[in-house]
Amino acid sequence: MLANLDRIASDPDFDPEFNQLSDASLATDTDLSAENIRRLYQRPVFSATSRRAVIAPTNFAYGMARMIQVYVESSRAAVRVEVFRDRAAALKWLGVSDDFPTV
């Protein structure tokens, strides 16, 4: 996740106003620590108005994503993170059409 954030930040076509969609549908394990969560969400890559949605359909992924969301909210970071059980709800919150392609 940190390497992906580095890649995004160095991409010349990246716009900090973009929203982000993370899909944790296939997550079964993680080495995500509180320190890594802090590094992920306090690094000023996205603007304060950007939305970051996490799709977490399994109980494991949902629990991990909710921990991230609670951390972000309690740290008062200028980041908006919401967790969703399905892609359609996440896309709706991001203001994106349901037929948005999967990469």
Buried (B, 14 or more C-beta within 10 A) or exposed (E): EEEEBEEBEEEEEEEEEBBBBBBBEEBEEEEBEEEBBBEBBEBEBBEEEBBBBBBBBBEBBBEBBBBBBEBBEEEEBBBBBBBBBEBEBBBBBBEBEEEEEEE
